[in-house]
């Protein structure tokens, strides 16, 4: 294989047999090679294997400019950045060119002058693919000069040139991204008149600056990102521009907990000393992911704004830090994330959700608590019998003597609370004290052991705490959040418990239900 980096002149480049390609052809060819070798061109992107990634590959094979349309936190920009890996590792450019001129087809005045002066001795350099990526966040203050370019009076004065000379042009970020990938994030935020300036670049591949009659066929793959919310709140993509973007690809949030778990585990930043000190069970991980799923379908949360995957990443980090802080306070060498540590994720939740009017009335803190409770309720039935399914139904016809109503596995626990007992779990509490407190609840350990035979002591204790939160979520016992404390007690006496279990006067009751 030829070592192109040692080639320093146009003549040597010609002798090497190097073939120049457009950036879209280059990316297309490299994508084909990756597909044929069964190599994932978008590693680290999960949940899009059957949707977004195939659409993106089709767009690249079609040599299209691309618009990724989706809510926040859906990896739109990450996919665009990963396209850099589909570029050739190095390409030759005219040495000193501001816009990465192709030595075989120079388009700037500087490069043309170099070719005219030096011919085959024209010096070239090699540009790494990491330098062929440009990105701009669209904001209302972005100007045509920022993107396309403008006349530079200081350059004109220093070089003693008049304004009719092409050399006085200061190129914007788009021409400087020539022969590469250029991304504009949140394109609807760009003012309409600025969007209009992109028409010629997308359709004709040329630019116009301050009346200069420039024919500069730029070679760029354009990638745009947009949030559907922007269409109504802050702006929109003007129709002629949208018409010039050949492929629009819709992104989405993870469709299942397993995919979400993989994303969070990949993205969360956990220090080695944290991982060594704090154990995080699969239950806790699933509860954190469930919070995001609940938020995306909650009546208090604005669905149009979306709930970013950053919520679960930040919440996961907060949960671990909450457990780590407790271990530091009590000088424990090791600990685990408890259900009560989810209270430490509230700052991560409140900062990542947009509330509708009803949610604003409730307040961000209460909405966050509500989402945590909903997540616990949703996951509880994946581990233990559904309390709703245990509610007795009215008998149809006569039951045989042998038939017995289904036993309620939570009966002993509820009875213990009905007897006037209660349990207080502090958010900052030594593991040994919490475990001792949980074992005081009659029937709690037996219930966990019935469904999880091989759990160790810490796992048992976590599941026991989970049961209390789950029963509170199904209104079988009460849970009250106080400063630094979670209090569990009976739900206003036995009669209220009967109502919570949905007994009617005509329901068939057994003596055991009251003893």
C-alpha positions as CSV (number, residue, x, y, z in Angstrom):
1,X,0.0,0.0,0.0
2,X,1.3,3.4,-1.0
3,X,2.3,5.7,1.9
4,X,0.5,8.8,0.7
5,X,1.8,10.9,3.6
6,X,5.2,11.0,2.0
7,X,3.8,12.5,-1.2
8,X,4.4,16.2,-1.0
9,X,3.8,17.5,-4.6
10,X,1.1,17.3,-7.2
11,X,3.4,15.5,-9.6
12,X,4.2,12.8,-7.1
13,X,0.5,12.5,-6.4
14,X,-0.2,11.9,-10.0
15,X,2.5,9.2,-10.3
16,X,1.1,7.4,-7.2
17,X,-2.1,6.7,-9.1
18,X,-4.2,8.4,-6.4
19,X,-7.9,8.7,-7.5
20,X,-9.8,11.7,-6.3
21,X,-13.5,11.2,-5.2
22,X,-16.2,13.5,-4.0
23,X,-16.9,13.3,-0.3
24,X,-20.3,11.7,-0.8
25,X,-18.7,9.0,-3.1
26,X,-16.0,8.5,-0.5
27,X,-18.4,8.0,2.3
28,X,-20.6,5.7,0.2
29,X,-17.6,3.5,-0.8
30,X,-16.4,3.2,2.8
31,X,-19.9,2.4,4.0
32,X,-20.2,-0.4,1.4
33,X,-16.9,-1.8,2.6
34,X,-18.1,-1.8,6.2
35,X,-21.4,-3.4,5.3
36,X,-19.7,-6.1,3.3
37,X,-17.3,-6.9,6.1
38,X,-20.3,-6.9,8.6
39,X,-18.7,-4.1,10.5
40,X,-21.1,-1.7,12.4
41,X,-20.6,1.8,10.9
42,X,-22.4,3.4,13.8
43,X,-21.0,1.7,16.9
44,X,-22.3,2.8,20.3
45,X,-25.7,3.7,18.8
46,X,-28.4,1.5,20.3
47,X,-32.1,1.0,19.5
48,X,-31.8,2.2,15.9
49,X,-30.7,-1.1,14.4
50,X,-33.9,-1.6,12.5
51,X,-35.0,2.0,12.0
52,X,-32.7,5.0,11.9
53,X,-29.4,3.3,11.0
54,X,-30.8,1.5,7.9
55,X,-32.4,4.8,6.8
56,X,-29.1,6.6,7.3
57,X,-27.3,4.0,5.3
58,X,-29.8,4.3,2.5
59,X,-29.4,8.1,2.5
60,X,-25.6,7.7,2.3
61,X,-25.8,5.2,-0.5
62,X,-28.0,7.6,-2.4
63,X,-25.5,10.4,-1.8
64,X,-28.1,12.6,-0.1
65,X,-27.9,15.5,2.3
66,X,-29.6,14.4,5.5
67,X,-32.0,15.9,8.1
68,X,-32.4,14.1,11.4
69,X,-35.7,15.1,12.9
70,X,-36.4,14.1,16.5
71,X,-36.8,15.2,20.1
72,X,-33.9,16.1,22.3
73,X,-31.5,13.4,23.5
74,X,-32.0,11.0,20.5
75,X,-28.4,10.9,19.3
76,X,-28.9,13.0,16.2
77,X,-25.6,14.8,16.4
78,X,-23.8,11.7,17.6
79,X,-24.8,9.9,14.4
80,X,-23.6,12.8,12.3
81,X,-20.2,12.9,14.2
82,X,-19.8,9.2,13.6
83,X,-20.0,9.7,9.9
84,X,-16.4,11.0,10.1
85,X,-15.3,7.4,10.5
86,X,-16.7,6.8,7.0
87,X,-14.2,9.3,5.5
88,X,-10.8,8.2,4.1
89,X,-8.2,8.6,6.8
90,X,-6.2,11.2,4.8
91,X,-6.9,13.2,1.6
92,X,-4.5,15.5,-0.3
93,X,-5.1,19.3,-0.2
94,X,-3.3,22.2,-1.7
95,X,-0.8,23.4,0.9
96,X,-2.0,26.7,2.5
97,X,-5.5,26.5,1.1
98,X,-8.2,27.9,3.4
99,X,-10.9,25.7,1.9
100,X,-9.1,22.3,1.5
101,X,-8.7,22.6,-2.3
102,X,-8.4,19.4,-4.2
103,X,-5.0,19.5,-6.0
104,X,-6.6,17.9,-9.1
105,X,-9.5,20.4,-9.2
106,X,-8.7,23.6,-7.3
107,X,-11.6,26.1,-6.9
108,X,-10.1,29.0,-4.9
109,X,-8.1,31.8,-6.5
110,X,-5.2,31.0,-4.1
111,X,-5.1,27.3,-5.2
112,X,-5.4,28.2,-8.9
113,X,-2.6,30.7,-8.6
114,X,-0.4,28.0,-6.9
115,X,-1.1,25.6,-9.7
116,X,-0.3,28.2,-12.4
117,X,2.9,29.1,-10.6
118,X,4.3,25.7,-9.6
119,X,2.5,23.2,-11.9
120,X,3.4,19.6,-10.9
121,X,5.7,21.0,-8.2
122,X,2.8,22.5,-6.4
123,X,3.1,21.6,-2.7
124,X,0.4,19.5,-1.1
125,X,-0.4,18.4,2.4
126,X,-2.5,15.6,3.8
127,X,-5.6,16.3,5.8
128,X,-6.8,13.8,8.5
129,X,-10.5,12.9,8.5
130,X,-10.9,14.4,12.0
131,X,-10.2,17.8,10.5
132,X,-12.8,17.4,7.9
133,X,-15.8,17.9,10.1
134,X,-17.5,21.2,10.8
135,X,-20.4,21.8,13.1
136,X,-22.5,24.9,13.9
137,X,-25.3,25.3,16.4
138,X,-28.0,27.4,14.8
139,X,-28.8,30.5,16.9
140,X,-30.7,33.7,16.1
141,X,-27.5,35.7,15.9
142,X,-25.8,33.5,13.3
143,X,-25.1,35.6,10.1
144,X,-24.5,34.9,6.5
145,X,-20.9,36.0,7.1
146,X,-20.5,33.3,9.8
147,X,-21.7,30.5,7.4
148,X,-20.7,31.7,3.9
149,X,-18.2,34.5,4.3
150,X,-17.7,38.2,3.9
151,X,-15.3,40.9,2.7
152,X,-12.5,41.4,5.2
153,X,-11.4,45.1,5.1
154,X,-8.5,44.4,7.4
155,X,-7.1,41.8,5.0
156,X,-7.7,44.2,2.1
157,X,-5.7,46.9,3.9
158,X,-2.9,44.6,4.9
159,X,-2.5,43.2,1.4
160,X,-3.2,46.5,-0.2
161,X,-6.0,45.1,-2.3
162,X,-9.2,46.7,-3.5
163,X,-12.5,45.2,-2.7
164,X,-12.9,43.8,-6.2
165,X,-10.1,41.4,-5.6
166,X,-11.3,37.9,-4.6
167,X,-8.4,37.6,-2.1
168,X,-10.2,40.0,0.3
169,X,-12.8,37.4,1.0
170,X,-12.9,35.8,4.5
171,X,-14.5,32.5,4.1
172,X,-17.1,31.3,6.5
173,X,-17.4,27.9,8.2
174,X,-19.2,26.2,5.3
175,X,-16.5,26.9,2.6
176,X,-13.8,25.9,5.2
177,X,-15.6,22.6,5.5
178,X,-15.1,21.9,1.8
179,X,-14.4,18.2,1.1
180,X,-15.9,17.2,4.4
181,X,-19.0,16.9,6.5
182,X,-20.8,20.0,7.8
183,X,-23.5,19.8,10.4
184,X,-26.0,22.5,11.4
185,X,-27.8,21.6,14.7
186,X,-31.3,22.9,15.4
187,X,-31.7,24.3,11.9
188,X,-35.2,25.8,12.6
189,X,-33.6,28.3,15.0
190,X,-31.7,29.8,12.0
191,X,-33.4,32.9,10.7
192,X,-35.3,32.4,7.5
193,X,-33.1,34.8,5.5
194,X,-30.0,32.9,6.6
195,X,-31.7,29.6,5.6
196,X,-32.3,31.1,2.2
197,X,-28.5,31.7,1.8
198,X,-28.1,27.9,1.8
199,X,-30.3,27.3,-1.2
200,X,-27.5,27.6,-3.8
201,X,-25.0,25.6,-1.8
202,X,-27.4,22.7,-1.5
203,X,-28.7,22.8,-5.0
204,X,-25.9,24.1,-7.2
205,X,-22.9,23.6,-4.8
206,X,-21.7,27.2,-5.2
207,X,-21.6,30.3,-3.0
208,X,-22.2,34.0,-3.4
209,X,-20.5,36.6,-1.3
210,X,-21.2,40.4,-1.4
211,X,-21.9,40.4,-5.1
212,X,-18.8,38.5,-6.1
213,X,-19.5,36.3,-9.1
214,X,-17.9,33.2,-7.6
215,X,-18.4,29.8,-9.1
216,X,-17.1,27.6,-6.3
217,X,-18.6,24.1,-6.5
218,X,-18.1,23.1,-2.9
219,X,-17.9,19.4,-2.1
220,X,-19.8,18.9,1.2
221,X,-22.1,16.4,2.8
222,X,-24.6,18.4,4.7
223,X,-26.3,17.0,7.8
224,X,-29.0,19.0,9.6
225,X,-30.7,18.2,12.9
226,X,-34.1,19.6,14.1
227,X,-36.5,19.2,16.9
228,X,-40.2,19.0,16.0
229,X,-41.0,21.3,18.9
230,X,-39.0,24.1,17.2
231,X,-41.5,24.2,14.3
232,X,-44.1,25.9,16.6
233,X,-42.0,27.5,19.4
234,X,-39.1,29.2,17.8
235,X,-39.2,28.8,14.0
236,X,-39.3,26.4,11.2
237,X,-37.3,25.1,8.2
238,X,-38.4,27.2,5.2
239,X,-40.0,25.0,2.6
240,X,-37.6,25.5,-0.3
241,X,-34.7,24.5,2.0
242,X,-36.4,21.5,3.3
243,X,-37.2,20.5,-0.3
244,X,-33.5,20.6,-1.1
245,X,-32.6,18.2,1.8
246,X,-33.1,14.8,0.1
247,X,-33.5,12.5,3.1
248,X,-35.4,13.3,6.3
249,X,-34.9,10.6,9.0
250,X,-37.1,10.4,12.1
251,X,-35.3,9.5,15.3
252,X,-37.0,8.1,18.4
253,X,-36.4,7.2,22.1
254,X,-35.5,3.6,23.1
255,X,-38.4,1.3,22.7
256,X,-37.6,-1.0,25.6
257,X,-35.9,-1.0,29.0
258,X,-33.0,-3.3,27.8
259,X,-32.0,-0.8,25.1
260,X,-32.2,2.1,27.5
261,X,-30.1,0.2,30.1
262,X,-27.4,-0.3,27.5
263,X,-27.3,3.4,26.6
264,X,-27.2,4.5,30.2
265,X,-24.4,2.1,31.1
266,X,-22.4,3.2,28.1
267,X,-22.8,7.0,28.7
268,X,-22.8,7.3,32.5
269,X,-19.4,8.4,33.9
270,X,-18.7,6.3,37.0
271,X,-15.3,6.6,38.6
272,X,-13.4,3.4,39.4
273,X,-13.5,4.2,43.2
274,X,-17.3,4.6,43.0
275,X,-17.7,1.3,41.1
276,X,-15.6,-0.4,43.8
277,X,-17.5,1.1,46.7
278,X,-21.1,1.1,45.4
279,X,-23.0,-1.9,44.1
280,X,-25.9,-1.1,41.8
281,X,-28.4,-3.9,41.3
282,X,-30.3,-4.6,38.1
283,X,-33.5,-3.6,40.0
284,X,-32.2,-0.1,40.6
285,X,-31.0,0.3,37.0
286,X,-34.4,-0.7,35.7
287,X,-36.2,1.6,38.1
288,X,-34.1,4.5,36.9
289,X,-34.9,3.7,33.2
290,X,-38.6,3.3,34.1
291,X,-38.7,6.8,35.4
292,X,-37.9,8.1,31.9
293,X,-40.5,5.8,30.3
294,X,-43.1,7.1,32.8
295,X,-42.1,10.7,32.2
296,X,-42.6,10.3,28.4
297,X,-46.2,9.3,29.0
298,X,-47.1,11.4,32.0
299,X,-49.9,13.9,32.1
300,X,-47.8,16.4,33.9
301,X,-44.9,16.3,31.4
302,X,-44.9,18.1,28.0
303,X,-44.6,15.3,25.5
304,X,-43.7,17.7,22.7
305,X,-40.5,18.6,24.5
306,X,-39.5,15.0,25.0
307,X,-37.5,13.4,27.9
308,X,-33.9,13.0,27.0
309,X,-31.8,10.0,27.6
310,X,-29.6,12.4,29.6
311,X,-32.2,12.1,32.4
312,X,-31.4,8.5,33.1
313,X,-27.7,9.1,32.7
314,X,-27.7,11.9,35.2
315,X,-30.1,10.0,37.5
316,X,-27.9,6.9,37.5
317,X,-24.8,9.0,38.4
318,X,-26.8,10.8,41.1
319,X,-28.0,7.5,42.6
320,X,-24.5,6.2,42.8
321,X,-23.2,9.4,44.3
322,X,-26.0,9.3,46.9
323,X,-25.0,5.9,48.0
324,X,-21.3,6.9,47.9
325,X,-22.0,10.0,50.1
326,X,-23.8,7.8,52.7
327,X,-20.9,5.4,52.8
328,X,-18.4,8.2,53.3
329,X,-20.6,9.6,56.2
330,X,-20.8,6.3,58.0
331,X,-17.2,5.2,57.0
332,X,-18.5,2.1,55.2
333,X,-16.2,0.3,52.8
334,X,-19.0,-0.9,50.6
335,X,-22.6,-0.2,50.1
336,X,-25.4,-0.5,47.6
337,X,-27.9,1.8,46.0
338,X,-31.2,1.5,47.9
339,X,-34.6,2.4,46.8
340,X,-34.4,5.4,49.1
341,X,-31.4,6.6,47.2
342,X,-33.7,7.3,44.3
343,X,-34.7,10.5,46.2
344,X,-31.2,11.7,45.3
345,X,-32.1,11.5,41.6
346,X,-34.7,14.2,41.9
347,X,-32.3,17.1,40.8
348,X,-31.6,15.1,37.7
349,X,-35.3,14.6,37.0
350,X,-36.5,18.2,37.6
351,X,-33.8,19.6,35.3
352,X,-34.7,17.3,32.4
353,X,-38.4,17.6,32.1
354,X,-40.7,20.4,30.8
355,X,-44.0,20.6,32.6
356,X,-47.4,21.4,31.2
357,X,-49.7,23.8,33.2
358,X,-51.0,21.1,35.5
359,X,-47.4,20.0,36.2
360,X,-46.4,23.5,37.0
361,X,-49.3,23.7,39.5
362,X,-48.0,20.5,41.2
363,X,-44.4,21.7,41.2
364,X,-41.3,20.0,39.8
365,X,-40.4,18.3,43.0
366,X,-43.8,16.7,43.4
367,X,-43.9,15.6,39.8
368,X,-40.4,14.0,40.2
369,X,-41.7,12.1,43.3
370,X,-44.8,11.1,41.3
371,X,-42.6,9.7,38.5
372,X,-40.5,7.7,40.9
373,X,-43.6,6.2,42.5
374,X,-45.0,5.4,39.0
375,X,-41.7,3.7,38.1
376,X,-41.8,1.6,41.3
377,X,-45.4,0.6,40.6
378,X,-44.6,-0.4,37.0
379,X,-41.6,-2.5,37.9
380,X,-43.1,-4.0,41.0
381,X,-45.3,-6.4,39.0
382,X,-42.2,-7.7,37.2
383,X,-40.8,-9.0,40.5
384,X,-43.8,-9.8,42.7
385,X,-47.5,-10.7,42.2
386,X,-49.7,-7.8,41.0
387,X,-51.7,-6.6,43.9
388,X,-54.4,-5.5,41.5
389,X,-54.8,-9.0,40.2
390,X,-55.3,-10.3,43.8
391,X,-58.4,-8.2,44.3
392,X,-61.3,-10.6,44.9
393,X,-64.0,-10.7,42.2
394,X,-67.6,-11.3,42.9
395,X,-68.4,-15.0,42.5
396,X,-70.4,-16.1,39.5
397,X,-72.7,-19.0,40.5
398,X,-71.9,-21.3,43.4
399,X,-68.4,-22.3,44.3
400,X,-67.6,-25.9,45.1
401,X,-66.5,-26.7,48.6
402,X,-63.0,-27.5,47.4
403,X,-62.4,-24.1,45.8
404,X,-60.4,-21.7,47.9
405,X,-59.8,-18.0,47.1
406,X,-56.3,-17.2,46.0
407,X,-54.1,-16.5,49.0
408,X,-52.8,-12.9,49.4
409,X,-49.0,-13.1,49.8
410,X,-49.0,-9.5,51.2
411,X,-51.5,-10.3,54.0
412,X,-49.0,-10.7,56.8
413,X,-47.2,-7.5,55.9
414,X,-50.4,-5.5,55.8
415,X,-51.6,-7.0,59.0
416,X,-48.4,-6.0,60.7
417,X,-49.0,-2.4,59.7
418,X,-52.7,-2.6,60.6
419,X,-51.7,-3.5,64.1
420,X,-50.3,0.0,64.5
421,X,-46.7,-0.7,63.7
422,X,-44.7,1.6,61.5
423,X,-41.1,1.8,60.1
424,X,-39.0,4.8,59.4
425,X,-36.2,4.5,56.8
426,X,-33.8,7.4,56.9
427,X,-32.2,8.5,53.5
428,X,-28.9,8.7,55.4
429,X,-28.8,5.4,57.3
430,X,-26.2,2.8,57.9
431,X,-26.8,-0.4,55.9
432,X,-26.9,-2.5,59.0
433,X,-29.5,-0.3,60.6
434,X,-31.7,-0.3,57.6
435,X,-31.5,-4.1,57.3
436,X,-32.4,-4.5,60.9
437,X,-35.4,-2.2,60.5
438,X,-36.7,-4.1,57.5
439,X,-36.5,-7.4,59.3
440,X,-38.9,-6.1,61.9
441,X,-41.8,-6.2,59.5
442,X,-43.6,-9.5,59.8
443,X,-43.8,-11.5,56.6
444,X,-41.5,-9.2,54.6
445,X,-38.5,-11.5,54.6
446,X,-40.7,-14.6,54.0
447,X,-42.3,-12.9,50.9
448,X,-38.9,-12.0,49.4
449,X,-37.5,-15.5,50.1
450,X,-40.6,-17.1,48.5
451,X,-39.9,-15.5,45.1
452,X,-36.1,-15.0,45.3
453,X,-34.6,-18.2,46.8
454,X,-31.0,-17.4,46.0
455,X,-30.7,-13.7,46.9
456,X,-28.0,-12.8,49.4
457,X,-28.5,-10.7,52.5
458,X,-28.1,-7.3,50.8
459,X,-30.3,-8.4,47.9
460,X,-32.9,-9.6,50.3
461,X,-32.9,-6.3,52.1
462,X,-33.2,-4.3,48.9
463,X,-36.1,-6.4,47.7
464,X,-37.7,-6.0,51.1
465,X,-37.5,-2.2,50.8
466,X,-38.8,-2.5,47.3
467,X,-41.9,-4.4,48.5
468,X,-42.7,-1.6,51.0
469,X,-42.5,1.0,48.3
470,X,-44.5,-1.2,45.9
471,X,-47.3,-1.8,48.4
472,X,-47.4,1.9,49.0
473,X,-47.6,2.5,45.3
474,X,-50.7,0.2,45.2
475,X,-52.2,1.9,48.2
476,X,-52.0,-1.1,50.5
477,X,-49.9,0.8,53.1
478,X,-49.1,4.4,53.4
479,X,-45.8,6.1,52.6
480,X,-45.0,9.6,53.8
481,X,-41.9,11.6,52.7
482,X,-40.5,13.8,55.4
483,X,-37.2,15.6,55.5
484,X,-34.5,12.9,55.3
485,X,-37.0,10.2,56.2
486,X,-39.5,7.8,54.6
487,X,-42.3,6.6,56.9
488,X,-44.3,3.5,56.2
489,X,-47.5,2.8,58.2
490,X,-51.0,1.4,57.9
491,X,-53.5,3.0,55.5
492,X,-55.8,4.5,58.1
493,X,-56.8,1.2,59.7
494,X,-58.2,-2.1,58.6
495,X,-61.3,-0.8,57.0
496,X,-59.3,1.5,54.7
497,X,-57.2,-1.5,53.7
498,X,-60.4,-3.5,52.9
499,X,-61.5,-0.6,50.6
500,X,-58.0,-0.5,49.0
501,X,-58.3,-4.2,48.2
502,X,-61.7,-3.4,46.6
503,X,-63.9,-5.5,48.8
504,X,-67.7,-5.0,48.4
505,X,-70.4,-5.9,50.8
506,X,-71.4,-8.8,48.6
507,X,-67.8,-10.2,48.3
508,X,-67.1,-13.5,49.8
509,X,-64.8,-12.9,52.8
510,X,-62.8,-15.5,54.8
511,X,-62.0,-15.4,58.4
512,X,-58.3,-15.6,57.6
513,X,-58.5,-12.2,55.9
514,X,-59.1,-10.5,59.2
515,X,-56.8,-12.5,61.4
